[in-house]
Amino acid sequence: MAEVSAPAAELAAPVAMSLVDIAAKLNGLGYSVQSVTKTEGGYVVNMTDANGMPVAATLDPVTGLPFVPAAQ
């Protein structure tokens, strides 16, 4: 019987979102992005929320969701 292989898309490593994609995603959620910096662990974003409150976050480069480092 022949072995069935997974599609290439399933085997490929996840692709990081671009800086533009990260900013667009956050703008769509109501944030005003001041800066996005790519780091080894993800994206560091400085922004303000809809009420003008400053927000800083480290985001997962693939999902764009907040990244919470594992406890050591």
C-alpha positions in Angstrom: 0.0 0.0 0.0 1.3 3.5 -0.9 2.1 5.9 1.9 -0.1 9.0 2.0 1.8 12.2 2.6 0.5 15.4 4.0 0.0 18.4 1.7 3.0 20.7 1.4 1.1 23.5 3.1 0.8 21.5 6.3 4.5 20.7 6.4 5.7 24.3 5.8 6.8 26.4 8.7 4.3 29.1 9.8 4.9 32.4 8.0 5.3 35.6 10.1 2.9 38.5 9.3 4.5 41.6 7.8 4.9 44.8 9.7 2.1 46.3 7.5 -0.2 43.4 8.2 0.4 43.7 12.0 -0.4 47.5 11.9 -3.5 46.9 9.7 -4.8 44.2 12.0 -4.4 46.5 15.1 -5.8 49.5 13.3 -8.8 47.4 12.4 -9.3 46.6 16.1 -9.4 50.3 16.9 -5.8 50.9 17.9 -3.7 53.8 16.6 -0.2 52.3 15.9 2.8 54.5 16.6 5.6 52.0 16.0 6.1 48.3 15.2 9.6 46.8 15.8 10.5 43.2 14.8 12.5 41.4 17.5 13.7 37.8 17.9 10.6 36.9 19.9 7.9 38.7 17.8 6.8 42.3 17.2 7.0 45.0 19.8 4.1 47.5 19.2 3.5 50.9 20.7 0.0 52.2 20.2 -3.0 53.9 21.7 -6.4 52.5 22.2 -9.7 54.1 21.2 -9.7 56.2 24.4 -6.2 57.5 23.8 -4.5 55.3 26.5 -1.0 54.2 25.6 -0.6 50.4 25.0 2.7 48.5 24.5 2.6 44.8 23.6 4.7 42.0 22.2 2.8 40.1 19.6 3.3 36.7 18.1 4.7 37.1 14.6 2.5 34.5 13.1 -0.9 35.1 14.7 -0.5 38.8 15.7 -1.9 38.0 19.1 -0.3 39.1 22.4 2.7 36.9 23.3 3.0 35.8 26.9 6.4 34.3 27.6 6.4 31.0 29.4 7.3 31.1 33.1 10.9 30.0 33.8 
